[in-house]
Amino acid sequence: MTGRPPKGRTWGRRGITPRVKVSGRSRGRLSAAGLLCYRPGLPARLCYRLRRHTGRKGERRSLGESDYIHLLDGAHQLLKAPLIVVWDRLSTHISKTMKALVAEREWLTVILLPGYAPELNPVEGLWAHIKRSLANLAARTLSELETLLRRQLKALQYRHSILAGFLAGTGLALDRPN
């Protein structure tokens, strides 16, 4: 997410288009990664990590393998159970470094989605929901955007039925693989 607001629709006065001024200048970016966790008999859970990028020289502009593995380690600690992770084919998810980090964790199984299948990824529904709730937001600072995003994600953590709806929207079942 950047300082540029996602576009949304609003009701304005007839014949007058509402305008919000934003600088359009980038003051950094915010990267987010999320896991929707499902365990039979328990409500759906949301685990997430945010990373702030200020644009300093040599600073990575996206989440790296260590960020994703810390997210998985945190989910494992929270759920106190082995994880079966269904991932898209983001380059960070399928890198050699990530494969080595996954191999070190006997409690972790990774299953990859087909090449391009966002409709099978429940987290895509989560991000679409978050972006709709932030439509037409003109955050003045990266800190303001981060605070709003954390607030939205924290609120969703307690909306188990919405989280379960993201999985239902994919049509996937929670059967254990053979």
Contact map, one row per residue, 1 for C-alpha under 8 A:
1111000000000000000000000000111000000000000000000000000000000000000000000000000000000000000000000000000000000000000000000000000000000000000000000000000000000000000000000000000000
1111100000000000000000000101110000000000000000000000000000000000000000000000000000000000000000000000000000000000000000000000000000000000000001000000000000000000000000000000000000
1111100000000000000000011111100000000000000000000000000000000000000000000000000000000000000000000000000000000000000000000000000000000000011111001000000000000000000000000000000000
1111110000000000000001010100000000000000000000000000000000000000000000000000000000000000000000000000000000000000000000000000000000000000010000000000000000000000000000000000000000
0111111000000000000000000000000000000000000000000000000000000000000000000000000000000000000000000000000000000000000000000000000000000111111000000000000000000000000000000000000000
0001111100000000000000000000000000000000000000000000000000000000000000000000000000000000000000000000000000000000000000000000000000100111100000000000000000000000000000000000000000
0000111110000000000000000000000000000000000000000000000000000000000000000000000000000000000000000000000000000000000000000000000000000011000000000000000000000000000000000000000000
0000011111000000000000000000000000000000000000000000000000000000000000000000000000000000000000000000000000000000000000000000000000010011000000000000000000000000000000000000000000
0000001111100000000000000000000000000000000000000000000000000000000000000000000000000000000000000000000000000000000000000000000000000001000000000000000000000000000000000000000000
0000000111110000000000000000000000000000000000000000000000000000000000000000000000000000000000000000000000000000000000000000000000000000000000000000000000000000000000000000000000
0000000011111000000000000000000000000000000000000000000000000000000000000000000000000000000000000000000000000000000000000000000000000000000000000000000000000000000000000000000000
0000000001111101110000000000000000000000000000000000000000000000000000000000000000000000000000000000000000000000000000000000000000000000000000000000000000000000000000000000000000
0000000000111111110000000000000000000000000000000000000000000000000000000000000000000000000000000000000000000000000000000000000000000000000000000000000000000000000000000000000000
0000000000011111000000000000000000000000000000000000000000000000000000000000000000000000000000000000000000000000000000000000000000000000000000000000000000000000000000000000000000
0000000000001111100000000000000000000000000000000000000000000000000000000000000000000000000000000000000000000000000000000000000000000000000000000000000000000000000000000000000000
0000000000011111110000000000000000000000000000000000000000000000000000000000000000000000000000000000000000000000000000000000000000000000000000000000000000000000000000000000000000
0000000000011011111000000000000000000000000000000000000000000000000000000000000000000000000000000000000000000000000000000000000000000000000000000000000000000000000000000000000000
0000000000011001111100000000000000000000000000000000000000000000000000000000000000000000000000000000000000000000000000000000000000000000000000000000000000000000000000000000000000
0000000000000000111110000000000000000000000000000000000000000000000000000000000000000000000000000000000000000000000000000000000000000000000000000000000000000000000000000000000000
0000000000000000011111000000000000000000000000000000000000000000000000000000000000000000000000000000000000000000000000000000000000000000010000000000000000000000000000000000000000
0000000000000000001111100000000000000000000000000000000000000000000000000000000000000000000000000000000000000000000000000000000000000000010000000000000000000000000000000000000000
0001000000000000000111110000000000000000000000000000000000000000000000000000000000000000000000000000000000000000000000000000000000000000010100000000000000000000000000000000000000
0000000000000000000011111000000000000000000000000000000000000000000000000000000000000000000000000000000000000000000000000000000000000000000000000000000000000000000000000000000000
0011000000000000000001111100000000000000000000000000000000000000000000000000000000000000000000000000000000000000000000000000000000000000000000000000000000000000000000000000000000
0010000000000000000000111110000000000000000000000000000000000000000000000000000000000000000000000000000000000000000000000000000000000000000000000000000000000000000000000000000000
0111000000000000000000011111100000000000000000000000000000000000000000000000000000000000000000000000000000000000000000000000000000000000000000000000000000000000000000000000000000
0010000000000000000000001111100000000000000000000000011000000000000000000000000000000000000000000000000000000000000000000000000000000000000011000000000000000000000000000000000000
0110000000000000000000000111110000000000000000000001111000000000000000000000000000000000000000000000000000000000000000000000000000000000000001000000000000000000000000000000000000
1110000000000000000000000111111000000000000000000001111000001000000000000000000000000000000000000000000000000000000000000000000000000000000001000000000000000000000000000000000000
1100000000000000000000000001111100000000000000000111100000000000000000000000000000000000000000000000000000000000000000000000000000000000000001000100000000000000000000000000000000
1000000000000000000000000000111110000000000000000111100000000110000000000000000000000000000000000000000000000000000000000000000000000000000000000000000000000000000000000000000000
0000000000000000000000000000011111000000000000011110000000000010000000000000000000000000000000000000000000000000000000000000000000000000000000000000000000000000000000000000000000
0000000000000000000000000000001111100000000000011100000000000010000100100000000000000000000000000000000000000000000000000000000000000000000000000000000000000000000000000000000000
0000000000000000000000000000000111110000000001111000000000000000000000100000000000000000000000000000000000000000000000000010000000000000000000000000000000000000000000000000000000
0000000000000000000000000000000011111000000001110000000000000000000000000000000000000000000000000000000000000000000000000010000000000000000000000000000000000000000000000000000000
0000000000000000000000000000000001111100000111100000000000000000000000000000000000000000000000000000000000000000000000000110000000000000000000000000000000000000001000000000000000
0000000000000000000000000000000000111110000111100000000000000000000000000000000000000000000000000000000000000000000000000000000000000000000000000000000000000000000000000000000000
0000000000000000000000000000000000011111011110000000000000000000000000000000000000000000000000000000000000000000000000000000000000000000000000000000000000000000000000000000010000
0000000000000000000000000000000000001111111100000000000000000000000000000000000000000000000000000000000000000000000000000000000000000000000000000000000000000000000000000000000000
0000000000000000000000000000000000000111110000000000000000000000000000000000000000000000000000000000000000000000000000000000000000000000000000000000000000000000000000000000010000
0000000000000000000000000000000000000011111000000000000000000000000000000000000000000000000000000000000000000000000000000000000000000000000000000000000000000000000000000000000000
0000000000000000000000000000000000000111111100000000000000000000000000000000000000000000000000000000000000000000000000000000000000000000000000000000000000000000000000000000000000
0000000000000000000000000000000000000110111110000000000000000000000000000000000000000000000000000000000000000000000000000000000000000000000000000000000000000001100100000000000000
0000000000000000000000000000000000011110011111000000000000000000000000000000000000000000000000000000000000000000000000000000000000000000000000000000000000000001101100000000000000
0000000000000000000000000000000000011100001111100000000000000000000000000000000000000000000000000000000000000000000000000000000000000000000000000000000000001001001000000000000000
0000000000000000000000000000000001111000000111110000000000000000000000000000000000000000000000000000000000000000000000000000000000000000000000000000000000011000001000000000000000
0000000000000000000000000000000001111000000011111000000000000000000000100110000000000000000000000000000000000000000000000000000000000000000000000000000000001000000000000000000000
0000000000000000000000000000000111100000000001111100000000000000000000100000000000000000000000000000000000000000000000000000000000000000000000000000000000000000000000000000000000
0000000000000000000000000000000111000000000000111110000000000000001000100000000000000000000000000000000000000000000000000000000000000000000000000000000000000000000000000000000000
0000000000000000000000000000011110000000000000011111000000000000000000000000000000000000000000000000000000000000000000000000000000000000000000000000000000000000000000000000000000
0000000000000000000000000000011100000000000000001111100000000110000000000000000000000000000000000000000000000000000000000000000000000000000000000000000000000000000000000000000000
0000000000000000000000000001111000000000000000000111110000000000000000000000000000000000000000000000000000000000000000000000000000000000000000000000000000000000000000000000000000
0000000000000000000000000001111000000000000000000011111100111100000000000000000000000000000000000000000000000000000000000000000000000000000000000000000000000000000000000000000000
0000000000000000000000000011100000000000000000000001111100100000000000000000000000000000000000000000000000000000000000000000000000000000000000000000000000000000000000000000000000
0000000000000000000000000011100000000000000000000000111110101000000000000000000000000000000000000000000000000000000000000000000000000000000000000000000000000000000000000000000000
0000000000000000000000000000000000000000000000000000111111100000000000000000000000000000000000000000000000000000000000000000000000000000000000000000000000000000000000000000000000
0000000000000000000000000000000000000000000000000000001111100000000000000000000000000000000000000000000000000000000000000000000000000000000000000000000000000000000000000000000000
0000000000000000000000000000000000000000000000000000000111110000000000000000000000000000000000000000000000000000000000000000000000000000000000000000000000000000000000000000000000
0000000000000000000000000000000000000000000000000000111111111000000000000000000000000000000000000000000000000000000000000000000000000000000000000000000000000000000000000000000000
0000000000000000000000000000000000000000000000000000100001111111000000000000000000000000000000000000000000000000000000000000000000000000000000000000000000000000000000000000000000
0000000000000000000000000000100000000000000000000000101000111110000000000000000000000000000000000000000000000000000000000000000000000000000000000000000000000000000000000000000000
0000000000000000000000000000001000000000000000000010100000011111000000000000000000000000000000000000000000000000000000000000000000000000000000000000000000000000000000000000000000
0000000000000000000000000000001110000000000000000010000000011111101100000000000000000000000000000000000000000000000000000000000000000000000000000000000000000000000000000000000000
0000000000000000000000000000000000000000000000000000000000010111111100000000000000000000000100000000000000000000000000000000000000000000000000000000000000000000000000000000000000
0000000000000000000000000000000000000000000000000000000000000011111110000000000000000000000110001100000000000000000000000000000000000000000000000000000000000000000000000000000000
0000000000000000000000000000000000000000000000000000000000000001111111000000000000000000000000000000000000000000000000000000000000000000000000000000000000000000000000000000000000
0000000000000000000000000000000000000000000000001000000000000011111111100000000000000000000000000000000000000000000000000000000000000000000000000000000000000000000000000000000000
0000000000000000000000000000000010000000000000000000000000000011111111110000000000000000000000000000000000000000000000000000000000000000000000000000000000000000000000000000000000
0000000000000000000000000000000000000000000000000000000000000000111111111000000000000000000000000100110000000000000000000000000000000000000000000000000000000000000000000000000000
0000000000000000000000000000000000000000000000000000000000000000011111111100000000000000000000000000000000000000000000000000000000000000000000000000000000000000000000000000000000
0000000000000000000000000000000011000000000000111000000000000000001111111110000000000000000000000000000000000000000000000000000000000000000000000000000000000000000000000000000000
0000000000000000000000000000000000000000000000000000000000000000000111111111000000000000000000000000000000000000000000000000000000000000000000000000000000000000000000000000000000
0000000000000000000000000000000000000000000000000000000000000000000011111111100000000000000000000000000000000000000000000000000000000000000000000000000000000000000000000000000000
0000000000000000000000000000000000000000000000100000000000000000000001111111110000000000000000000000000000000000000000000000000000000000000000000000000000000000000000000000000000
0000000000000000000000000000000000000000000000100000000000000000000000111111111000000000000000000000000000000000000000000000000000000000000000000000000000000000000000000000000000
0000000000000000000000000000000000000000000000000000000000000000000000011111111111100000000000000000000000000000000000000000000000000000000000000000000000000000000000000000000000
0000000000000000000000000000000000000000000000000000000000000000000000001111111110000000000000000000000000000000000000000000000000000000000000000000000000000000000000000000000000
0000000000000000000000000000000000000000000000000000000000000000000000000111111100000000000000000000000000000000000000000000000000000000000000000000000000000000000000000000000000
0000000000000000000000000000000000000000000000000000000000000000000000000011111110000000000000000000000000000000000000000000000000000000000000000000000000000000000000000000000000
0000000000000000000000000000000000000000000000000000000000000000000000000001111111000000000000000000000000000000000000000000000000000000000000000000000000000000000000000000000000
0000000000000000000000000000000000000000000000000000000000000000000000000001101111100000000000000000000000100000000000000000000000000000000000000000000000000000000000000000000000
0000000000000000000000000000000000000000000000000000000000000000000000000001000111110000000000000000000000110000000000000000000000000000000000000000000000000000000000000000000000
0000000000000000000000000000000000000000000000000000000000000000000000000001000011111000000000000000000000111000000000000000000000000000000000000000000000000000000000000000000000
0000000000000000000000000000000000000000000000000000000000000000000000000000000001111100000000000000000000011110000000000000000000000000000000000000000000000000000000000000000000
0000000000000000000000000000000000000000000000000000000000000000000000000000000000111110000000000000000000011110000000000000000000000000000000000000000000000000000000000000000000
0000000000000000000000000000000000000000000000000000000000000000000000000000000000011111000000000000000000000111100000000000000000000000000000000000000000000000000000000000000000
0000000000000000000000000000000000000000000000000000000000000000000000000000000000001111110010000000000000000111100000001000000000000000000000000000000000000000000000000000000000
0000000000000000000000000000000000000000000000000000000000000000000000000000000000000111110010000000000000000001111111001000000000000000000000000000000000000000000000000000000000
0000000000000000000000000000000000000000000000000000000000000000000000000000000000000011111011000000000000000001111100000000000000000000000000000000000000000000000000000000000000
0000000000000000000000000000000000000000000000000000000000000000000000000000000000000011111111000000000000000000000000000000000000000000000000000000000000000000000000000000000000
0000000000000000000000000000000000000000000000000000000000000000000000000000000000000000111111100000000000000000000000000000000000000000000000000000000000000000000000000000000000
0000000000000000000000000000000000000000000000000000000000000001100000000000000000000000011111100100000000000000000000000000000000000000000000000000000000000000000000000000000000
0000000000000000000000000000000000000000000000000000000000000000100000000000000000000011111111100110000000000000000000000000000000000000000000000000000000000000000000000000000000
0000000000000000000000000000000000000000000000000000000000000000000000000000000000000000111111110110000000000000000000000000000000000000000000000000000000000000000000000000000000
0000000000000000000000000000000000000000000000000000000000000000000000000000000000000000001111111110000000000000000000000000000000000000000000000000000000000000000000000000000000
0000000000000000000000000000000000000000000000000000000000000000000000000000000000000000000001111111000000000000000000000000000000000000000000000000000000000000000000000000000000
0000000000000000000000000000000000000000000000000000000000000000100000000000000000000000000000111111100000000000000000000000000000000000000000000000000000000000000000000000000000
0000000000000000000000000000000000000000000000000000000000000000100010000000000000000000000111111111110000000000000000000000000000000000000000000000000000000000000000000000000000
0000000000000000000000000000000000000000000000000000000000000000000000000000000000000000000011111111111000000000000000000000000000000000000000000000000000000000000000000000000000
0000000000000000000000000000000000000000000000000000000000000000000000000000000000000000000000011111111100000000000000000000000000000000000000000000000000000000000000000000000000
0000000000000000000000000000000000000000000000000000000000000000000010000000000000000000000000001111111110000000000000000000000000000000000000000000000000000000000000000000000000
0000000000000000000000000000000000000000000000000000000000000000000010000000000000000000000000000111111111011100000000000000000000000000000000000000000000000000000000000000000000
0000000000000000000000000000000000000000000000000000000000000000000000000000000000000000000000000011111111010000000000000000000000000000000000000000000000000000000000000000000000
0000000000000000000000000000000000000000000000000000000000000000000000000000000000000000000000000001111111000000000000000000000000000000000000000000000000000000000000000000000000
0000000000000000000000000000000000000000000000000000000000000000000000000000000000000000000000000000111111110000000000000000000000000000000000000000000000000000000000000000000000
0000000000000000000000000000000000000000000000000000000000000000000000000000000000000000000000000000011111111000000000000000000000000000000000000000000000000000000000000000000000
0000000000000000000000000000000000000000000000000000000000000000000000000000000011100000000000000000000011111000000000000000000000000000000000000000000000000000000000000000000000
0000000000000000000000000000000000000000000000000000000000000000000000000000000001111000000000000000011011111100000000000000000000000000000000000000000000000000000000000000000000
0000000000000000000000000000000000000000000000000000000000000000000000000000000000111000000000000000010001111110000000000000000000000000000000000000000000000000000000000000000000
0000000000000000000000000000000000000000000000000000000000000000000000000000000000011110000000000000010000011111000000000000000000000000000000000000000000000000000000000000000000
0000000000000000000000000000000000000000000000000000000000000000000000000000000000011110000000000000000000001111100000000000000000000000000000000000000000000000000000000000000000
0000000000000000000000000000000000000000000000000000000000000000000000000000000000000111100000000000000000000111110000000000000000000000000000000000000000000000000000000000000000
0000000000000000000000000000000000000000000000000000000000000000000000000000000000000111100000000000000000000011111110010000000000000000000000000000000000000000000000000000000000
0000000000000000000000000000000000000000000000000000000000000000000000000000000000000001100000000000000000000001111110000000000000000000000000000000000000000000000000000000000000
0000000000000000000000000000000000000000000000000000000000000000000000000000000000000001100000000000000000000000111110000000000000000000000000000000000000000000000000000000000000
0000000000000000000000000000000000000000000000000000000000000000000000000000000000000001100000000000000000000000111111000000000000000000000000000000000000000000000000000000000000
0000000000000000000000000000000000000000000000000000000000000000000000000000000000000001000000000000000000000000111111111000000000000000000000000000000000000000000000000000000000
0000000000000000000000000000000000000000000000000000000000000000000000000000000000000001000000000000000000000000000111111001000000000000000000000000000000000000000000000000000000
0000000000000000000000000000000000000000000000000000000000000000000000000000000000000000000000000000000000000000000011111101000000000000000000000000000000000000000000001100000000
0000000000000000000000000000000000000000000000000000000000000000000000000000000000000000000000000000000000000000100011111100000000000000000000000000000000000000000000000111000000
0000000000000000000000000000000000000000000000000000000000000000000000000000000000000011000000000000000000000000000011111111100000000000000000000000000000000000000000100100000000
0000000000000000000000000000000000010000000000000000000000000000000000000000000000000000000000000000000000000000000000111111110000000000000000000000000000000000000001101100000000
0000000000000000000000000000000001110000000000000000000000000000000000000000000000000000000000000000000000000000000000001111111000000000000000000000000000000000000001000000000000
0000000000000000000000000000000000000000000000000000000000000000000000000000000000000000000000000000000000000000000001101111111100000000000000000000000000000000000000000000000000
0000000000000000000000000000000000000000000000000000000000000000000000000000000000000000000000000000000000000000000000001111111110000000000000000000000000000000000001001000000000
0000000000000000000000000000000000000000000000000000000000000000000000000000000000000000000000000000000000000000000000000111111111000000000000000000000000000000001001000000000000
0000000000000000000000000000000000000000000000000000000000000000000000000000000000000000000000000000000000000000000000000011111111100000000000000000000000000000000000000000000000
0000000000000000000000000000000000000000000000000000000000000000000000000000000000000000000000000000000000000000000000000001111111110000000000000000000000000000000000000000000000
0000000000000000000000000000000000000000000000000000000000000000000000000000000000000000000000000000000000000000000000000000111111111000000000000000000000000000000000000000000000
0000000000000000000000000000000000000000000000000000000000000000000000000000000000000000000000000000000000000000000000000000011111111100000000000000100110000000000000000000000000
0000010000000000000000000000000000000000000000000000000000000000000000000000000000000000000000000000000000000000000000000000001111111110000000000000000000000000000000000000000000
0000000100000000000000000000000000000000000000000000000000000000000000000000000000000000000000000000000000000000000000000000000111111110000000000000000000000000000000000000000000
0000000000000000000000000000000000000000000000000000000000000000000000000000000000000000000000000000000000000000000000000000000011111110000000000000000000000000000000000000000000
0000110000000000000000000000000000000000000000000000000000000000000000000000000000000000000000000000000000000000000000000000000001111111100000000000000000000000000000000000000000
0000111100000000000000000000000000000000000000000000000000000000000000000000000000000000000000000000000000000000000000000000000000111111100000000000000000000000000000000000000000
0000111110000000000000000000000000000000000000000000000000000000000000000000000000000000000000000000000000000000000000000000000000000111110000000000000000000000000000000000000000
0000110000000000000000000000000000000000000000000000000000000000000000000000000000000000000000000000000000000000000000000000000000000111111000000000000000000000000000000000000000
0011100000000000000111000000000000000000000000000000000000000000000000000000000000000000000000000000000000000000000000000000000000000001111100000000000000000000000000000000000000
0010100000000000000000000000000000000000000000000000000000000000000000000000000000000000000000000000000000000000000000000000000000000000111111011000000000000000000000000000000000
0010000000000000000001000000000000000000000000000000000000000000000000000000000000000000000000000000000000000000000000000000000000000000011111011000000000000000000000000000000000
0010000000000000000000000010000000000000000000000000000000000000000000000000000000000000000000000000000000000000000000000000000000000000001111111000000000000000000000000000000000
0110000000000000000000000011110000000000000000000000000000000000000000000000000000000000000000000000000000000000000000000000000000000000001111111100000000000000000000000000000000
0000000000000000000000000000000000000000000000000000000000000000000000000000000000000000000000000000000000000000000000000000000000000000000011111110000000000000000000000000000000
0000000000000000000000000000000000000000000000000000000000000000000000000000000000000000000000000000000000000000000000000000000000000000001111111111000000000000000000000000000000
0010000000000000000000000000000000000000000000000000000000000000000000000000000000000000000000000000000000000000000000000000000000000000001111111111100000000000000000000000000000
0000000000000000000000000000010000000000000000000000000000000000000000000000000000000000000000000000000000000000000000000000000000000000000001111111110000000000000000000000000000
0000000000000000000000000000000000000000000000000000000000000000000000000000000000000000000000000000000000000000000000000000000000000000000000111111111000000000000000000000000000
0000000000000000000000000000000000000000000000000000000000000000000000000000000000000000000000000000000000000000000000000000000000000000000000011111111100000000000000000000000000
0000000000000000000000000000000000000000000000000000000000000000000000000000000000000000000000000000000000000000000000000000000001000000000000001111111110000000000000000000000000
0000000000000000000000000000000000000000000000000000000000000000000000000000000000000000000000000000000000000000000000000000000000000000000000000111111111000000000000000000000000
0000000000000000000000000000000000000000000000000000000000000000000000000000000000000000000000000000000000000000000000000000000000000000000000000011111111100000000000000000000000
0000000000000000000000000000000000000000000000000000000000000000000000000000000000000000000000000000000000000000000000000000000001000000000000000001111111110000000000000000000000
0000000000000000000000000000000000000000000000000000000000000000000000000000000000000000000000000000000000000000000000000000000001000000000000000000111111111000000000000000000000
0000000000000000000000000000000000000000000000000000000000000000000000000000000000000000000000000000000000000000000000000000000000000000000000000000011111111100000000000000000000
0000000000000000000000000000000000000000000000000000000000000000000000000000000000000000000000000000000000000000000000000000000000000000000000000000001111111110000000000000000000
0000000000000000000000000000000000000000000001000000000000000000000000000000000000000000000000000000000000000000000000000000000000000000000000000000000111111111011000000000000000
0000000000000000000000000000000000000000000011100000000000000000000000000000000000000000000000000000000000000000000000000000000000000000000000000000000011111111001000000000000000
0000000000000000000000000000000000000000000000000000000000000000000000000000000000000000000000000000000000000000000000000000000000000000000000000000000001111111000000000000000000
0000000000000000000000000000000000000000000000000000000000000000000000000000000000000000000000000000000000000000000000000000000000000000000000000000000000111111111000000000000000
0000000000000000000000000000000000000000001110000000000000000000000000000000000000000000000000000000000000000000000000000000000000000000000000000000000000011111111100000000000000
0000000000000000000000000000000000000000001100000000000000000000000000000000000000000000000000000000000000000000000000000000000000000000000000000000000000000011111110000000000000
0000000000000000000000000000000000000000000000000000000000000000000000000000000000000000000000000000000000000000000000000000000000000000000000000000000000010011111111000000000000
0000000000000000000000000000000000010000000111000000000000000000000000000000000000000000000000000000000000000000000000000000010000000000000000000000000000011011111111100000000000
0000000000000000000000000000000000000000001100000000000000000000000000000000000000000000000000000000000000000000000000000000000000000000000000000000000000000001111111110000000000
0000000000000000000000000000000000000000000000000000000000000000000000000000000000000000000000000000000000000000000000000000000000000000000000000000000000000000111111111000000000
0000000000000000000000000000000000000000000000000000000000000000000000000000000000000000000000000000000000000000000000000110110000000000000000000000000000000000011111111100000000
0000000000000000000000000000000000000000000000000000000000000000000000000000000000000000000000000000000000000000000000001100000000000000000000000000000000000000001111111111000000
0000000000000000000000000000000000000000000000000000000000000000000000000000000000000000000000000000000000000000000000000000000000000000000000000000000000000000000111111111000000
0000000000000000000000000000000000000000000000000000000000000000000000000000000000000000000000000000000000000000000000100100100000000000000000000000000000000000000011111110000000
0000000000000000000000000000000000000000000000000000000000000000000000000000000000000000000000000000000000000000000000111100000000000000000000000000000000000000000001111111000000
0000000000000000000000000000000000000000000000000000000000000000000000000000000000000000000000000000000000000000000000010000000000000000000000000000000000000000000000111111100000
0000000000000000000000000000000000000000000000000000000000000000000000000000000000000000000000000000000000000000000000010000000000000000000000000000000000000000000000110111110000
0000000000000000000000000000000000000000000000000000000000000000000000000000000000000000000000000000000000000000000000000000000000000000000000000000000000000000000000000011111000
0000000000000000000000000000000000000101000000000000000000000000000000000000000000000000000000000000000000000000000000000000000000000000000000000000000000000000000000000001111100
0000000000000000000000000000000000000000000000000000000000000000000000000000000000000000000000000000000000000000000000000000000000000000000000000000000000000000000000000000111110
0000000000000000000000000000000000000000000000000000000000000000000000000000000000000000000000000000000000000000000000000000000000000000000000000000000000000000000000000000011111
0000000000000000000000000000000000000000000000000000000000000000000000000000000000000000000000000000000000000000000000000000000000000000000000000000000000000000000000000000001111
0000000000000000000000000000000000000000000000000000000000000000000000000000000000000000000000000000000000000000000000000000000000000000000000000000000000000000000000000000000111
